[in-house]
């Protein structure tokens, strides 16, 4: 009896610790938000933190799973859990942009995988293994979870674009300097809008991934909503 009570107490303590880790995601502003000057007003009315992103990308995944029969086979059984927890490592190591060096990204990936492994170590075996397997696939950047992670960022800046709160590549150029990838996106689009640059990055890094055609259609619908037209470069890069 005492042994059982001790086990329950240990689990309850672990749940409390996990909650505090999740809560620590709330103050972490996304790097892209900072780098592009998105909503730099004191109120941050259109800001996004890591916790909000994790919820939004998970909700987006559930929506797509529920609406597109042709995508369903691309989702594994633990996709919801993997997306909910995919950025908890940033509570320890912070966030870096995708245009960081390959070495920096590899180091961050390894640290995040280790942190997530520790987070789920007292989950039941099947759930823990399923979450880690899906997270590993996301990190390899060749599956639908990776595309959804990037699509949520595109939708976020697309949603802010008409209001002028989506920042710009001009802000990044002035405050941080543009990467080669940024300059390429500007050359392709002729635009300094954040959303256009993010779409170029997405289209050029997702070729050959199953389900990409649906993602492109979603991006086109976004453009029709915010601009009333689909930019020519979307078709060219498709």
PEMO-V859882 format. One record per residue. RES is the residue in one letter. PSI is psi in degrees with one decimal (NA if undefined). OMEGA is omega as a letter, one per 40 degrees, with the letter a starting at -180 (none if undefined). NEAR is the number of other C-alpha atoms within 8 Angstrom. Layout:
res->(RES,RES)
psi->(PSI,PSI)
omega->(OMEGA,OMEGA)
near->(NEAR,NEAR)
This chain:
res->(X,X,X,X,X,X,X,X,X,X,X,X,X,X,X,X,X,X,X,X,X,X,X,X,X,X,X,X,X,X,X,X,X,X,X,X,X,X,X,X,X,X,X,X,X,X,X,X,X,X,X,X,X,X,X,X,X,X,X,X,X,X,X,X,X,X,X,X,X,X,X,X,X,X,X,X,X,X,X,X,X,X,X,X,X,X,X,X,X,X,X,X,X,X,X,X,X,X,X,X,X,X,X,X,X,X,X,X,X,X,X,X,X,X,X,X,X,X,X,X,X,X,X,X,X,X,X,X,X,X,X,X,X,X,X,X,X,X,X,X,X,X,X,X,X,X,X,X,X,X,X,X,X,X,X,X,X,X,X,X,X,X,X,X,X,X,X,X,X,X,X,X,X,X,X,X,X,X,X,X,X,X,X,X,X,X,X,X,X,X,X,X,X,X,X,X,X,X,X,X,X,X,X,X,X,X,X,X,X,X,X,X,X,X,X,X,X,X,X,X,X,X,X,X,X,X,X,X,X,X,X,X,X,X,X,X,X,X)
psi->(-47.4,-39.4,-40.7,-41.8,-39.9,-39.7,-40.6,-42.9,-42.4,-40.2,-41.7,-41.0,-39.6,-40.3,-43.3,-42.3,-39.9,-39.3,-41.7,-34.5,-45.5,-42.2,-29.9,-13.0,-22.7,-42.0,-6.3,106.8,141.9,141.0,-42.0,-34.7,-45.1,-45.8,-31.2,8.3,30.6,123.1,66.1,9.1,157.0,-26.5,-16.4,49.8,-26.4,26.4,164.6,131.0,176.0,-35.5,-43.6,-42.7,-43.3,-41.6,-46.3,-41.9,-33.8,-44.5,-40.6,-40.7,-43.7,-40.2,-48.7,-40.8,-37.5,-18.8,-24.0,100.9,-35.0,-13.4,-15.5,-37.9,-15.8,-11.0,127.8,167.5,-24.3,26.7,-35.4,-49.4,-41.8,-41.2,-37.6,-36.9,5.0,-20.7,14.1,-23.9,-21.6,-12.7,-19.5,-41.7,-2.6,-172.6,147.3,151.6,158.1,-17.6,16.1,171.2,155.6,-38.1,-43.3,-40.8,-42.2,-40.5,-43.9,-43.0,-44.3,-41.5,-40.7,-39.5,-41.9,-44.6,-42.8,-38.4,-41.1,-35.3,-38.0,8.9,-24.7,14.2,165.0,152.8,-49.2,-41.9,-46.3,-47.0,-38.5,-42.5,-46.0,-36.6,-44.4,-38.4,-39.3,-39.7,-41.2,-42.7,-28.1,-9.5,36.1,28.6,-179.4,-30.1,-38.6,-44.4,-39.5,-37.6,-41.9,-34.8,-37.2,-39.5,-41.3,-46.5,-38.1,-51.1,-30.8,-39.9,-33.2,-16.7,-48.4,-27.8,-10.5,7.0,5.0,6.2,-167.7,165.7,-22.8,-43.0,-45.4,-41.4,-41.4,-40.5,-29.5,-28.6,144.6,145.3,170.4,-37.9,-39.0,-46.3,-36.7,-43.7,-40.9,-39.6,-40.9,-41.5,-23.8,20.5,148.8,10.4,139.6,-44.7,-39.4,-41.0,-42.1,-35.7,-41.6,-47.1,-43.7,-51.9,-35.7,-16.2,4.9,8.6,134.5,-4.4,133.4,135.6,-1.2,-33.5,-36.4,-40.3,-40.7,-41.6,-37.7,-40.9,-40.4,-40.3,-38.0,-45.7,-39.6,-34.0,-43.1,-28.7,-19.3,8.3,162.5,119.3,145.2,-33.7,-23.2,-47.1,-37.5,-40.9,-19.6,NA)
omega->(i,i,i,i,i,i,i,i,i,i,i,i,a,i,i,i,i,i,a,i,i,i,a,i,a,a,a,i,i,a,i,i,a,a,a,i,a,i,a,i,a,a,a,a,a,a,i,i,a,i,i,i,a,i,a,a,i,i,i,i,i,i,a,i,a,a,a,i,a,i,a,a,a,i,i,a,a,a,a,a,a,i,i,a,a,a,a,i,a,i,i,a,a,a,i,a,i,i,i,a,i,i,i,a,i,i,i,i,a,i,i,i,i,a,i,i,i,a,a,a,i,i,i,a,a,i,a,a,i,i,a,i,i,i,i,i,i,a,i,i,i,i,a,i,i,a,i,i,a,i,i,i,i,i,i,a,i,i,a,a,a,a,a,a,a,i,a,i,i,i,a,a,a,a,a,a,a,i,i,i,i,a,i,a,i,i,a,a,a,a,i,i,i,a,a,i,a,i,i,i,a,a,a,a,a,a,i,i,a,a,a,a,i,i,i,i,i,i,i,i,i,a,i,a,a,a,a,i,i,a,a,a,i,i,a,a,i,none)
near->(4,5,6,7,8,8,8,8,8,8,8,8,8,8,8,8,8,9,8,8,10,10,8,9,13,11,7,11,11,10,9,7,12,9,11,14,12,13,12,6,6,4,4,8,6,8,9,9,12,13,11,9,10,13,9,9,12,11,8,10,11,9,8,9,11,8,6,8,7,6,10,9,6,9,10,7,6,10,11,10,8,12,13,10,9,10,10,13,13,10,10,6,8,8,7,7,7,5,6,8,6,6,6,8,11,8,8,9,9,8,10,12,12,8,10,13,10,7,8,8,7,5,7,6,6,6,9,12,8,10,12,12,8,12,12,9,11,12,8,7,8,9,12,13,12,11,13,11,9,9,10,12,9,11,10,8,11,13,8,11,11,8,6,7,10,16,12,12,12,8,11,13,9,7,7,7,7,10,7,6,9,10,9,8,12,11,8,8,9,6,8,10,10,12,11,11,14,10,11,12,10,11,12,8,6,10,7,5,9,8,10,12,7,7,10,10,8,8,10,10,8,10,13,10,7,10,7,7,6,9,7,6,8,12,7,6,8,6)
